[in-house]
């Protein structure tokens, strides 16, 4: 039954029983003892050891059987020794120290509660990814359409997708065409045009058209399933900082136990003091070495550091990122929605601006092209009235045509206009300049004449350039990774100050690129899309933008709530400072107790310097206060 209790339940129960003990330890001398003081301490501490300490004693016993010492061993030895001696002292009417063992367990359980909360938050990423999957699919079997559960899909099934449907699995289109919103997987805001032969990704949303596709990957082989597996693999690893205390205790515990035995034998057998006094010296050694401060060193620093980060708009999810952040030398950025706004807009119009925008918007109002929304928004902003269109025709991969006010209007790429024999030389220089800037060019013509050129671009965020400059100044290597074409990518990178660019990267290739850069140093990845989840998981430090998808936010180690790239530097610096504070806490938690061991052992008793178990408990408490104070000072650190 005890084994089934959660950490939170054991902590609450232990805390309730320990609060009176805390009063007796600190305030009783000022406000009076509780009735039956020593016996009350015994009755209150016993349930704490049984309920709260059960997992520690079980862990210590398991470690003992395997012949090694763990953090559980340190906790079990410290609490059980103080408790056992207190029972002996109670029977002999000597001072008791029940509160030491009970409060020690409460403090350690508090740290475990925070660890559990961190794990629960991390697991939400998997839940959100799984929720993206469609529940049913419409397949063509036995000459008719059938609605089946997603689990019943077979490889090479022909699946029918209607407007607004969620695509059930990965596959290749064999009939029809449409545009697909792949933002939940790729992170790119623009819908993608799909025709026969194009691949589709499970969990993405079909827009207006209808099509049929053949299932090429099902179940655990789909892109979504592979993303889930990558995130699971990364989140199941334990932070090295959490294992540090276990590593220390594997050497510290045997040394303390052996020293306590030596102290007892030396005083009782060699120096001839009484049994009780020799036991007091031995107990003092073990009590002063109790890991209360050691147990507080990590959780208190995490509490203060993460709380301080929250005020700054930086959410640090776990202890793992703290150790990883201090080693980061390379920061990789996703482009769309991270460095840029993620919302394409019209940036330039060359030629007859009003007429070009009017004709383009009129045609795009009938189109499903991904850039149509940007042109329509620009026309709406200028309150341009759209004329009627007749004879609308879309030329796949080229452009669109239609008749407006008796004129044959064309809208499309430079290549399409060249094929139609339309002279583009008058605007050739401006077109070249726009292309060099990485902007998407949309040509506008009427009656075989070029009227104007519209350029559309996804612009960098206002904070991007300053953020990159800060990171470069701090010595980080900054790199931009994107699925966009090289010209567009380099143009954006130049605007924000990034010199290294990796363009035309497929969603599945981002994690591979992170691995490639990890050969050069420790990597932080900054992203906002579901497709960034594997890269966020693979990176030594995953940083998710607060405006990004829920999955990216859950998968990241750090979340930038304000969606401000300046907070990347803040997050890295705060993580380093928090981890450094943990190291400092661990050092003082050990150094303080180790320094007190000789006094507790009676080495300086001839000088009148003696540390009995009561004083040893007080010293241990002071050590804990020192660690907590050290952690609180973290909130004043400048980041």
N, C-alpha and C positions, 0 to 999 in steps of 0.2 A: 504493500500500500504506500509506504513512504517513497518507494522508487517511482511511483506514478505521479507524485506531486511535481508541479512545475516550479521553476526557479522563482518566479514571481510569488507564488503561494508560499513557498518556504521562507522567502524574504519577509513577506508581510507578517506571517506568524511569528517569526523570530524577532522582528522589530517590535511587535506588540509586547512580547514578554521581556524585551531588553530595555524598553524605555524606563521602567522603574529602576532597573539596575544602573542606567546612566545617571538617573537622579541621585542614587545612593553613592555613586562614584564621584560626582562633581558637586552636587548641591547639598547633600545631607549634612555636611559640617556647618552649613550656614542656616539651614531651615529645619534640621532635626532628622533623626533616623526614622525609617519606616518600622512599624511594629514587627518584632521578631526578626530583626535585621539580618543576621547570618542565615537563619533558617529560611527566611523569605528569599534571600539571594539563591539559596540552594534550590528552592521550589521553582523559581523563575528561570534559572539557567538550565536546569535539566531538560525541559522541553525544547529549548533552543539547540542544545547539543544533539538531541535525538532527532528532531525534525529538520532543523536547519543544517546540522552537521553531518547528516546521514550520508550524503553523496561524497563528502570529503573523506569520511572514514572508510567508506566502501572503496573509493579510489586509492586511498593510502594502502589498504589491505591488498588490493589488486597489484599495486606497484611493488609492495613487499614480496608478494609471491613470485614476481618476475625479477626480483633482486635489483631494483633501482628506486631512486627517490624522486618524487615529483612535487609539484606545488601542493597537491593534496596531502602529501606526507608532511610537509612543513606545517600546514594548517592543522592537521590531525594531531601531530606531536605537540604543538604549542597549546592548542585548546584542551586536549585531553590531559596533558601534564598539569596545567593550571587548575583544571577541574578536579582531577584526582587528588592533587595536593590539598585543594580547598576542602574536599570531603574529609581528608585526614585531619586537617586543621580544625574543621568544625567539631569533630569528635574529641579533639584534644583541647578545644577552647582556645585556639590560636587564631590570628588574623586570617581571614579567607579572601580568595581572589576569584570568586565565581564570575564577577562582571567582566573580567579580562577575557575569559574564554567565550562568553556569550556575545559580547560586543565585537570581538574579532570575527566571529562567524557572520554577524550582521553586515559588517563592512565588506567582507569578501563577497557575500551574496549580492550586495548592491552593485558591485562591479559586474557580476554575471548577469544581472538584470539588464544593464545597459548593453552588454554583449548580445543578449537575446533580442532586444529591440532592434539592434543593428541588423541582425540576421533576418528578422521578419520584414524589415523594409527592403532588404536586398531581394527577398523571394518574390516580392510583388512584380518585379520585372518579368519573371517567368510567367506569372499569372496573366499579365497584360498581353504578353506575346501570344499565349495560348488562346486568349479571347478573340484575337484577330481572325482566327481560322473560321472559315465558313462552316456551318453545321450540315448543310445539305447541298446537293448538286443535281442539275437536270441533265440526264444522259440520254443518248439515243441508242436503245437496245431493242432487238427483236422487231425492228421496223417502226418503233414508236418511242415517244419521249416518256421517260420515267423519272420520278423524283426519288432520289435515294440518299441515305445518310453518307456523310463524307467518308466514314470508315469502310463503306462498301465499294468505294471506287477501285477500279482495276487499271493497271497500266494499259495505255493505248485506248482507253475509253474515249468516245467522242462526247464532249460536254458542250451544252448549249448555254450561252450567256446572253441575257437580255439587258436592256438599259437599266442602270442602277444596281445590277446584281454585283455581289462580291464574288470574285473569281475563286473557285474552290481549290485549285491546285496548280502546279506549274505545267506548262504545255506549249504547243505550237499551233497558231491559228491555221485552219484549213479552209475556212469559208467565212466571208464577210469582213467588215472593218469597223473600227471605232477609235475612240481615244480612251485611254485608261489612266486613272489617277493612281500613280505609284508612289505618292509622297509618303505613305505609311511604311514603305519598304526602302525606297531609294533616298528619301529626304528631299527630292527635287519637287518644287512646287508646281511646275508646268505639267499638265496632262500630256501623255505620250501617244502619238498617232500609231495605230496598229493595223496592219493589213495581213493578207495571206503570207505565211512564212515567218511572221514575227513571233517572238516568244512572249508569253504572259506569265505573271508571277502570282502564286496563290496568296489570297488575302487582300489583293489590290481591288480597286473599285472600277467597274466598267461605267463609262459615262453615258453617251447617247445612242451609239450604234449597237447592233446585234452581231454576234459571230459564233462560230463553232470552233473548238480546238481539241487537239488530241493530247491526252494526259501523258506527259513524259516523265514526271516524277510524282510519286504519291507517298503518303505517310511520312516516315522519317527522312525521306530523300528530298523533300521539298526545301526550297530556300528558307522558308519560315522555320521549319523544323530544325534546320542546320543552325540558324541564328539562335534559336532557343538552346540548342546543345552547347554552342559556343559560350553563351552567357552563363549557363549552368556550370560549365567547366571552370570558368574564371571565378565565379562566386563561391564555389565549394572549397577553394583553396583557403587555408588558414593564414592569417597575417603573422609574419615572423615576430612582430613586436609582442603578440599575445603569447608566443612560446618562450619569450625571453625569461620570464619569471620561472618557468619550469626548468630551463637550462641552468639558471643560477641555483635553484633549490637542489638540483641533482648533486651539486658539490657542497652547497652550504649546509644542507640538512645533516648528512653524515658527519661533517666536521663539527657541527654544534652538538650533536648527540654524543659523539666520542669525547668532546671537550667536557660536557656535563658529567659524564661518567668519570672522567679523569679528575675533575674537580671534587666530586663526591668522595672518590677513593683517596685522593690526596689529603683532604681535610679529615676524613674519618679514620683512615688507617695509618697515615704517615704523620699527620700533625696533631692527631689525638683530640679533635673537637668532638662534641656530642653528635649523635645521630641526627637530631632535629636540625642543628646548625649546619651540618654537612649537607643535609637535604635542602635547606634554604639556599645555600650557595648554588647547588646544582639547579634547583628550580629557578633561581634568579637568572642563571645563564640561559635557560631555555625560554623564560618569559621575555627577557630583553631581546631575544632573537626571534620572537613571534613575528610573523609576516604581516602585521596589520598595515604598517606603512607601505610595505611592498605590494599589498593588495589594493591599496588606495592610489598608488603611484600612477597607474595607467588610467583607471576610470575617471578620477578627478580632473586630470589634465584633459582628457577627452571631453568631459562635460563642459569645462570652461572654454576650451578651444573651439568646440563646435557651437557653443552658445554665442561666443564672440563672433564667430564666422557668420552665424545666422543674422546677427545685427548688421553685418556688413554685406548681406545678400549672398553669402557663400555657405552652402550646405555641404559639410563633410560627413560622409555616410559611415565610414568605418576606420578602424585603426590601420588597416593595411596601406591605405593611401599615405599615411603620415610617414611611414618608413620609405615608401617608394618616392615620395615627392622630393626628398632631400637629394636624391641621385639624378633627378631629371635634368637632361641636357638638351633634349630636342622636343619641341612642341609642334605637333602636326594639327592642322586645321582643316576641317571640312569647309567647303566654300558656301554653298547655298544655305541660307538661313543661319549661318554661323558668322562668316565674315561679311556676307551680303544680307540684304533685307529679306530675301526670299520672295520678293514680289516684283516681277518684271514690269517695267514701265517704259513709255516712249521717252527717249532722251533727246533725239534730234529729228528735225524734219527739213529736208533740203528741197528747194524748188518752190512751187506754189503751195505754201504750207496749209492754208485753210482748205483749198480744193483737194489736195492730196489726202488730208486727214478725213475729209467728208466722204470721198469715194471709197477709201480704204475701210472706214467704219461701216459704211453701208453694205459692202460685200462681206466683211467679217461678221456682221450681225447674222448672216446666214451660214456661217462657217463653224466648224468644230476645231479649227486650228488652235493649238496651245497658246499662241500669241494674240489671239483675237481679243481676249479680255483686256490686255494692255492697251490696244488701239481703241477699243470701245470706251475704256475709262478716260483716255486722253480726249476723245471727242465729247464725252459727257461733261468733262471739266470745262471745256470751252463752249459748252451749250450749243454745239453744232447740230442743226436739224438734218436728219438722215433722209435722203431721197429714196424712192421706191426702186427695187431691183427686180429685173425680170431675166429669165434665161440663165439663172445661176448655175454654174458648172464648176466642179472641183477637179483639178488635174493632179492626181496623186503624186506627191513629191515635187511638184513644180509650183502650183499656185491656184488661183481661182479667177473666174471670169464672170461677167454678167453685163446686162444692158441697163444703163442709167441715163435717163433723159435722152434716149436715142443714141447714146455713145457706147461703143464697145470698150468696156473697162477691164483692165487686167491688173492683177495683184499677185506678186510672187517674187521668186529669187532672181538674182542677176543672171544666172544660167538660163532660166526660163525666158527672160526678156531677150537674151542673145539668140536663143533658138527661134524666137518669134520675129527676129530681124529688126528689133527696135533699137534705135541708136541711143547708147548710154554714154557716149563720149563726153557730152557737155558736162556731165556730173561725175566723170570718171575719177578725178582727183579727190573730190569729196567722199566718194564711195570708198576709195582706197584708204583714206584717212579713218573713216568709220570702221572699216574692217580691221585696220591695224589696231584700233582701240578695243577690238574684241566684241563689237556690237553686232547684233543680228540685223541684217539688212533686208528691208521689204520694199520692193520696187512698185511704184504706182504709175499706170499708163492708161491712156484713152485714145482710141482710134489710131493705134500703132505709134503713138507719140509718148515719150517719157514726160510725166508731169512732175513727179517728185520721188523722193526716197525717205522712208521712215526707218529710224534706227531704234531698236528696243534693247534694253539692258537691265540686268538686275544689279542695282548699285550697292556699293559697300555701305555698311552701317557707319554712322557718324563717329563711333568710338573705335572702329577697327584700326585705323592708321596709328592713333596714339597708343593703343594697346600693343600693337606689334613693335612700335618704337621702344616702348618700355621693356618688353621681353628681350629685344635685341641688345638693349643697353645693359640688361642684367646678365648677358652672356649666353642666352638660350639661342639655339638654332631654330628658326621658324620655317615651316614648310606648309604649302597649301596642297591639298589633295581634292580632286574633283572629277566628276564624270563629264564635265563640259569639254568643248574643243579647246585645243591648245591656245589659240589666239585669244579667246575670251578669258581663259584662265590667266594667261600672262598679263593681260591688260588689268584685270582686277588685282592681281598680285603686285603689280607695279604701283598701283594707286595706294595700296596699304603698306608698302615697304617690304614685301616678301620677295626674296630673290630666287628661292628654290621652289619649283612648281612640278607637280605630278598630275597631268591631265588625262582625260579619257579613261579614267579608272572605273571598272565595273564595280557594282556594290559589293560583290563577294571578294573583290581584290583589295579592299581597304585594309582588312585585317592582315592580309599578306604583306602589304606595304609597311604596316606597323612592325611586323616581324623583321622585315628587311632593315628598317631603321634601328631596330633594337640591336642589330649587329654593330652599330656605331655608338650606341649609348642608351641611356634610360629614356623612355618615350612617354610623353603626355599627349593624349589625343583629345581634341575639342570638337564636338559634333552635336547634332540636334535631331537627326532622323533615325528611323528604325534600322535603316541600313547601316547606321553608325554603331549599332549595338555590338556586333562582333569586334569592331575596332576598339570601341570603348572597353570591352572586356579584355581584349588582347593587350592593350597598352598597359604600361606600368602604372599610369594614372589616367583614368577616364574622366573627362570633364564635360558635362552635358549642359547645354543652354536651357535656361528656364522656360523659354518659349517653344522649345522643341516638343517632339512627341513624348507621350507618357513613357513609352518603352525606353527611349534614350535617356530620359531623366532617371528612371529606375535603374538602368544598367550602369550609369556613371558612378564613379566613386565620389565625385564632387559635382554639385549642381549650382550653376550661376543663376540665382533667382531673378536678378534684375536684367538678365539677358544682355549684360554689358561686358564686352570683351576685356575691358580694363580689369575686370575681376579675375581674369586668368592669373595675372601676376599676383594679385592679392591672395588668391587661393593657394598658389604654390608657396608663397612666403609664409602664410599662416600655417600651412601644413608643416613646413620645416620648423617653424618656431614651436608648434605644439609637440612635434616629435622630439625636438631638442629638450623641451621641458619634461617630457616623459623620461628621457635618459637622465636628466638631472635629478628628477624625483627618485628614480630607481637607485641612483648612486647614493643619495643622501639616506634613503630608506635602509640601505645596507650599511653604509659607512657609519651612520649614527649608532646602529645597533652593534656593529662589530667593535666600534670604539668603546661601547659600554660593557662589552663582555668581560674584559679584564677586571673592571670594577665589580661587576656582578659576581665574578669568580672569587673575589676576596683578595686579589693580588695586592691591593693597597690597604688592606685592613689594618696593617701595623701603623699606618698613618692616620687611622681613624676614618678612612674613606670606604664605607661599606654600602652596598646596594642590595637591600633585602628585596624579596619578591614584590612588596608593595611599591617601593621606589622604582623597581624594575618595570612594574606595570605603568607607573606614572611616566617614566622615561619613554616607554613604548608609546604611550598616548601622546606625549609631547612630540615624538618622532612623526606621528600621524598628523598632528597639527602643523608641523613644519612642512610636510608634503602638501597638505591642503592649501596652506598659505602660498607655497611656491606655485601651485596650480592657479590660484586666484590672481596672482600677479601677471599671469599670461594675458588676462583681459586688458592689461594696460600696455601690452606690447604694440609697437607701431608696425603696421604692415602696409 
